Amino acid sequence: MHSPTPLRPASLLAAAILAAAAPAFAAGVSLTQNSSTSWTLTNGALTAIFNPSSDKLTSIQLAGSSTNLISSLDSEFAGTPFKSGAQTFGSQIGPNASYVDVWTTTASSATNPITYSFHYLLFAGDPTVHVYEVLNHSATDPATSVGQGQFLFRSNPALFPSLYQVNTGPNNLSSQTFTNVASTASNFSSVTSQQGRTVQNVTYDLTGSGLTGDNGSNFFTKYDFSTYTQFYQAETMYGSQFAVSEIVPSMESLTGGPTKQNLAWTDPGILNMEFMSDHYGIDAKGSAYPGYGYTPPQGVNSTKLFGVYAFRITNTNGESGAQINQDAINSIATYKSLYDTDSELISSGYVPSTARGAVQISAANSAGWNADSSRNTVVLSDPHVNMQESTQGNQYWAQLNQNGQATITGVAPGTYRMTLYQLGQWGETRVDGVTVQNSKITTPQNVQFTPENFGKTAPIWTIGTPDRSAGEFLNGHNAQGQDLREYYGAYDYWAEEQALGNPGKVVYYATAVGSTPATNDPNKWIANQWQTFNPPLYDSANSSTDNYQNTAPAYVRDAAHGGTGVGPANYHGLPWEVHFTVTDQQKAQGQFVVVSVATVALDASLTLALNGHSETWSYNSFSPDDPQVRSGVAGFYQWAAFEFPTADLTAAGLDNLLTLSPSAHTDGIMYDALRMEITNTSANPSTTGWQDYTYISGSTQIAPVDTAGLTATQSLTDVPEPASLALLALGIPFFLRRRRPLMVN
């Protein structure tokens, strides 16, 4: 056991920050260190038991209740290099018993390549457990990477049968309530433990069990409840007595940018605060593809803070999930003020609000910004890195209004890449060197988003919308137009192709061809193109997961199962076909045909053949964790420009055939959008100056250069009053007592 940690000089200063503004509570905190496995924390609203030897909370009770709401609140070790090591236990009680912060630190060693600490923090009178993780990697520690980070509120599931979520993605800007979730049923464990029911990691086929699956399907999977980080702030699970809300007060210490998707809830009744993961993305692979994992720099001392995140526990008191969740969101401003008072948190790398700055953006757009601001995004992230692979520093984003304006407040000082993109337009604009300073407003100058169109005229044809999602395609959305999150065995890919009229392939008419009209229907393009589709399904006859060989269409099933094919394990379909015509006027637009293909998961090589002339986009081999099999419609976004000579086209008015074929790698390709242009200017990045796509011409393939970005020119303006930043974020004008412009190149 350890006595409360004495305050360091820097911590004493940090503890005084905003002390006068900190909320007043009726009761202070207390800490009783009973043993190395039991510390009792109270704050007037909660009583919690911390087991420092196992790095977790083992009990949480609301004041006035004897009900333990958890089996544990802990940090996940799966996907990490964390091993055992010398432990030290720490605690700190704030001035006037205003907070108690407890933690366990496990030191690095020959077998544990990184020092890690898990913190649990209570403020007086606040019914919330705040959590954060600190990683320290010394110059002499072995090279390593951390692929996953989660805090898990493992509840008593019988107490929390319902889940409320809101703003879980750009196509889900509304609420959804799940009542009596299958995994909270009393017989869920007995059903899912039956042989053959587990068809994927934490995915169960409930067919014939009497339990209802997710979203009208026969399946339960944790992936159905995943969320985008862009608009997500909180979610709430609740029952008739109690509720707990998982809250993200700031996205700054998450990884992967706004389009990253994270797990949010799993069985049985676990709120999953996933702050880092290669789910829906790519594994950490070092400098070439940093991925979504955290790879500490080698040969130097480094510290990485993840958090603070929060779990707010309340009595339901007859409120709906929506009301409880909104109350949790409304608490965020108070939490940020409280964090400014925790000197241990600040010494671990948290930047107090008085030491932060802001970035004020006004960006032009030659195509015009969308009136729906959710479509227009500006991101601050690691410099010289694709925003999707930003893992070393902090990240922030905002939505630009129709005039291209936004302000990002509460930004930690540092140097950032600024990325601008618009859903519905191709490409992104990257600006490096945006510098943020303490108590200053940074205003980048002459900012313009440029849609990356290779031709000067409208495309010959398009399929889908370049919105970094497969949501508009078949299997991408539900009847209400929201993202469809289902286990992939809930639909039948080969049967869908058959229903579209062409067993084994998709045939799409991008323009009218002869008497055949243009298709003009994204529902006739399937979100994912599989080379092999054979989902595990529960077979009650033999308690296995081989039932798809019984239920696949006859042209896929083998003779032993009443079909005419070779069986789903061996059937690989046919290339997809896009048919179109061009006019003489269109052919005269230039010497190059450029077919742009945007994907939200490239888990195979993709070969395009234009009238028999083929080019291949090579699979990156960076081990993506695929949205195809994780109930997602988006993963790691990338796109390519395939360039062909115009001479490859047929004569005006005759049918042209473009085929698309995935390689034999697992899970295939999830599409975002396609387009074809004819231009007299090559799509080669050396010509366009754009470096965010793969260029393919014949046997030549040029990869994106993620380190390339424009150089920022900006002005810095002093903000003498910290409150001014908050007023600026609300759009409230204020007067500066002094202004001192400074141009920075």
GUFI-723209 format. One record per residue (C-alpha): residue in one letter; x, y, z. Coordinates in steps of 0.02 Angstrom, whole numbers, plus 50000, padded with zeros to 5 digits. Layout:
AXYZ/...
//
This chain:
M500005000050000/H500535017849970/S500085033650061/P499375048049959/T500655054349834/P501375071349884/L501015085449762/R502435089949646/P502835108549618/A502045108049445/S500565098749517/L500295112049651/L500155125149514/A499005114049412/A497875110949561/A497585129549579/I496975131749400/L495155136749394/A494985132749580/A493875147749606/A492735141949465/A492655123649517/P490905117849565/A490535116649751/F489975099849821/A489145095349983/A490365081650031/G492195078050002/V493045062149948/S493845048950056/L495065034750025/T495315019850140/Q496735008150093/N496144991850168/S497404980350082/S498354978049921/T496754971349844/S495464983049918/W495425001949928/T493765010349966/L493385026749877/T491895037649921/N491355054549858/G489595056949927/A488795050449768/L489695034049742/T490635020949840/A491905011049738/I493134997249779/F494814997949690/N495914982649680/P497644989849644/S498434972749622/S497294969049473/D497164986949408/K495264988049417/L493704993049510/T492744978249578/S491224986949649/I490215002849618/Q488705007549723/L487625022949713/A487395032349875/G485935024949970/S486005008449876/S486834992049922/T486764985449743/N488444982349661/L488224987949480/I489774979749406/S490814964149401/S492264975849362/L492794991949277/D494474988649198/S495614991549051/E495754978648911/F497394969248887/A496924960748723/G497834968548575/T499174976048687/P500964971348729/F500584973648914/K501404960349021/S501704958349207/G503024968649293/A503444977649453/Q501884986449516/T501745002549613/F500095008949681/G499725027449684/S498415039149751/Q498105057549767/I496755067249859/G496445084749795/P496375100749899/N494895101050018/A494535082849974/S493925088549804/Y494455072749711/V495295056049732/D496385048949594/V497015030949614/W498065020649497/T499195005849470/T500805007449370/T501654992249297/A503464995449250/S504294990149089/S505504975749092/A506364963248979/T504674955148947/N503544970448964/P504074983248832/I503114998248900/T502625005749068/Y500745007449086/S499605015449216/F497725014449235/H496895028549332/Y495175029449413/L494615046649467/L493135052749572/F492655070749607/A491685075649762/G489815074049740/D489935068349559/P489135051349517/T490455047749387/V492005037049374/H493285045549263/V494665034949186/Y496285037649093/E497795027749037/V499605033449034/L500955024748931/N502795028348959/H504105021448842/S505925024848884/A507375026848764/T508005009648815/D506345000348810/P506124987648669/A505194993148513/T503344989548526/S501624994948472/V499934995348559/G498514989548447/Q497034992048563/G496475002448710/Q494825000548802/F494025003948970/L492614991649002/F491144994549117/R490634976549148/S488894978249222/N487674966649303/P486744964049138/A485054960549218/L485054978549281/F485384986249110/P484324977648975/S484164993048863/L485385003548764/Y485195021248694/Q486355028148560/V486335044148459/N487395051648320/T488305035448286/G488805040248108/P488555053047969/N487075042947906/N486415040148082/L486195057748149/S484715052348253/S484375041448403/Q484125022848417/T483515013148567/F483774994548592/T482644986948723/N482864969848801/V484474966948706/A484724948348677/S486354947348774/T485504953248934/A484224939048929/S484384926249069/N484604911748947/F485814920748829/S487334912048901/S486564894748891/V486014897548711/T487654904748649/S488684891348735/Q487874878148624/Q489084870748499/G488994879448331/R488124895248394/T489724905648393/V489964910148211/Q491264923848235/N492144933148374/V490754938448495/T489474934448360/Y488084921748387/D486804913848273/L485184913648374/T484124904848242/G482784894148324/S483294899048501/G481824910448538/L483004925248562/T482854940048445/G484434945848358/D485004963448317/N484134974548190/G482854961448144/S484134948048106/N484464931048187/F486164936548250/F486904945448399/T488614953448380/K489514967248472/Y489954975248306/D488144980148274/F488314993448409/S489905001648345/T489995020448320/Y490925033148216/T491925045048325/Q491465060448223/F489835065248310/Y489825053248456/Q489835060248633/A488925047648744/E487855032048751/T486795025348893/M486275008048950/Y484875007649076/G483514997849164/S482065001549279/Q483195007049423/F484925011849362/A485795019449213/V487605021549162/S488205033149024/E489875031548937/I490505048948896/V491905055548786/P492215073348847/S493505076248710/M494045066648556/E495815073248569/S496635057248633/L495715045248519/T496575039248361/G496115038048178/G495185054348146/P493315057448132/T492935043048015/K493655030048134/Q492395017748202/N492545010248375/L491684996948476/A490455004448600/W489474990348681/T489634971648694/D488924956848786/P488414954348918/G487984972448961/I489724979748940/L489974997948896/N491564998148794/M492555014348795/E493685010048649/F494935023948623/M496145015048508/S495954999848398/D496264992548225/H494424987748216/Y493794994148047/G495544999648003/I497314993647984/D498544986048104/A500034996048163/K501424992948037/G502775005448081/S503245020447974/A502565014847805/Y500795012147868/P500675018348048/G498935011248061/Y497725014548202/G498865007748338/Y500075017848443/T501915014948404/P503035024348526/P504555032648448/Q506105022248474/G507675028448562/V506845042848655/N505815044748812/S503975047048772/T502305048348862/K500575045748790/L498965050148882/F497315042148833/G495835050648915/V494985056949014/Y493405046748982/A491925044849098/F490585032849159/R489145042149240/I488025031649353/T486295037449405/N484595031749462/T483395030749316/N482045040549407/G480785037549269/E481835046349137/S482025039648961/G483685034048890/A483715049948785/Q483505061148937/I484835052149037/N486035052548891/Q485765071148863/D486065074449048/A487725065349027/I488195076048877/N487705091648971/S488975086849105/I490465088048987/A490815106549017/T490845103649205/Y492005088849185/K493265099149087/S493305111849227/L493575098049354/Y494995090449253/D495915106949266/T496025104149454/D496825086749452/S498695089549466/E499085071149441/L498125071249277/I499015086949220/S500725080049265/S500255064849159/G500095075849005/Y498345083449013/V498345101548956/P497255112949065/S496015124148977/T496985140049017/A498495133248922/R497555129348762/G497265139048602/A496045139248457/V496035138148268/Q494865148948167/I494585142847990/S493845151447840/A494045140447687/A493535143047507/N492845128847402/S492745129847213/A491255117847217/G490395127047359/W490185120147533/N488655109647573/A487205117947664/D487225102747778/S488755106247886/S488895087847935/R489575085047759/N490995097947776/T492415093247892/V494065100847948/V495275090348050/L496835094048152/S497975079048173/D499775072948172/P500845082548046/H501375074047884/V500245059047917/N498605053347842/M497295059147968/Q496655041147978/E498335035948048/S498535050048173/T499065041548336/Q500545050948412/G499785067648460/N498065075148485/Q496665076548358/Y495215088548338/W493885092348209/A492425103448170/Q491065105348040/L491205119847918/N489645129847885/Q489045134047710/N490255148747707/G491725137447749/Q491925143947925/A492275134648087/T493205137148249/I494055123248345/T494315127948527/G495215119448669/V496695114248561/A498285108848648/P499815118648590/G500775110248451/T500995108748264/Y499635100248164/R499095094847992/M497445102647940/T496395091747824/L494835097747736/Y493595086547647/Q491795086847589/L490675071647578/G490095071247398/Q491745077347326/W493325067747283/G494965070647372/E495535080647522/T496625095947550/R498065093947672/V498975108647751/D500465105347864/G501245116847992/V499695123948076/T500395129948241/V499345132048398/Q499995141848547/N499405144548723/S497985157348733/K498095161948551/I496925160348403/T497775153248249/T496995158848084/P497675149447932/Q497745160847780/N497155157847601/V496395140847639/Q495485132447496/F494775115147474/T494985109047296/P493925094447236/E495055082447143/N494245081246973/F495385076146831/G494275082246691/K493605099646655/T491885093146610/A490645082046699/P491115063646719/I490505051546586/W489675041846726/T489685039446914/I489145025347028/G488795030047209/T489315045547305/P491095048847366/D490575050147548/R491825038247629/S490465025347654/A489625010947564/G487995016247644/E487065020047483/F487345002747409/L486394986447436/N486764979747611/G487394996947662/H485775004347730/N484124999747808/A482395004947753/Q482595021647841/G484225025547750/Q485305023147904/D486905013147902/L486484994747909/R487454985848044/E487224967148026/Y488274951648033/Y488684947647852/G487834930747865/A486184940047884/Y486164942847697/D486554931047553/Y487764938647429/W487604925247294/A485704925347309/E485704944247293/E486684943447130/Q485454930647068/A483994941847117/L484794956247022/G484694945446867/N486474939246846/P486994924446954/G488814926247008/K489044944546960/V488364962246961/V487964969846791/Y487734988746796/Y487325000246651/A488185016646690/T487395024446536/A486055018746417/V486735005846295/G485625003046143/S483884999046207/T484504995446384/P484235010546497/A485505016646623/T485335007846791/N485435023646897/D485095014147058/P486445011647191/N485364997747266/K485854987447115/W487684988747161/I488154978047312/A489174986747446/N490514973347451/Q491234962847310/W491744945947378/Q492894933647292/T492314920347414/F490714921847515/N490444907947640/P489824914947807/P489784903447958/L487974899348001/Y487294888148138/D486804870748077/S485634862748203/A485804845948116/N487624843748165/S487934858048288/S489214865948172/T489384882348077/D489274874847902/N487434878547865/Y487784890247718/Q488224875147613/N486394870147639/T485604887347611/A486664894847471/P485814896347300/A485774880447197/Y487044887147073/V488284888647217/R487884872947318/D488754856847270/A487874840847218/A487994833447393/H486884847647452/G485654847547307/G486514860447199/T487364861947031/G488924871247088/V490544867647179/G490004873347353/P490224890447435/A491984886747494/N492564884147315/Y491424895747215/H492214912547172/G490964921147060/L491284931246902/P491984948546869/W490724962646893/E490264972146735/V489974990646700/H489274994446528/F489275011846449/T489375021546286/V490265037546240/T489995050546106/D491255057445983/Q491195073846077/Q491625065146239/K493055055446160/A493735071846094/Q493925078446273/G495655070946287/Q496875056746270/F496585049046443/V495175038946516/V495265040046706/V494215028246811/S494225033246995/V493805019747120/A493585024347304/T493535010447432/V493165009847617/A494004992947635/L495294986247513/D495564968547572/A496074961747403/S496934967447245/L495724974847119/T495934972346932/L495004983746812/A494914978946628/L494294991646501/N493774982246345/G495044968846388/H496484980446437/S496834977246621/E497664986646764/T497834980946944/W497764990347109/S498874979647220/Y498274974347391/N499254983847524/S499474968547636/F499264979047793/S498044967247878/P496444977247887/D495144972448016/D493714972547896/P492034981547907/Q491364967947790/V491334955547933/R491134967948075/S489414975148034/G490174990947959/V489955000947801/A491625010047811/G493405006147860/F495075013147804/Y494705025047660/Q495795025647504/W495565028347320/A496445025447155/A496455033146983/F496585020046843/E497195028346684/F496895020846511/P497185028046337/T495615034646253/A496045022846109/D495465008546221/L493665014546200/T492505007746067/A491765018545931/A490455031345981/G488795023646029/L489465005846046/D489514996146208/N491074997746318/L491414984746452/L492324988446613/T492564973346726/L493064973046909/S493884957746986/P494524955347165/S495974943847203/A495834928447312/H496194937747474/T494874936247610/D493374947847616/G493574957147451/I493254975547421/M492004987547497/Y491595001847378/D491295020247413/A491075026947236/L491655025547055/R491745038046912/M492445039046736/E493155054846657/I493975058546490/T495305071846500/N496825078446408/T497785079846573/S498565064646653/A498045059546829/N499875056546871/P500215065447037/S501755073546959/T500525082446844/T499075085846963/G500085089447119/W498855078947220/Q499625065347327/D498155057147416/Y497725043247293/T498555028547206/Y498945031647023/I498885016546906/S499325016546722/G499755000346634/S501004991646747/T501455007846838/Q500765010447012/I501195025847115/A500665025347298/P499995040447393/V501275051347479/D500495054247649/T501915065347707/A501535077947570/G500485093047613/L500355111447579/T501315123147695/A500265133747811/T500325152547816/Q499405158847968/S499155173048091/L499125171748280/T498055183148387/D498215184948575/V496705180548679/P497015188148851/E495485180548934/P495245161448936/A493375164048934/S493535172148763/L493905155348682/A492285148348749/L491335163648687/L492135161648517/A491575143448508/L489795149148541/G489905162448406/I489795176648534/P490795192048483/F492025199248607/F493305213348611/L495155210148627/R496055222248743/R497625219848639/R497935212548468/R499655207848407/P499605199448235/L501055187848197/M501325180048026/V502035162648029/N502585153147875/
//
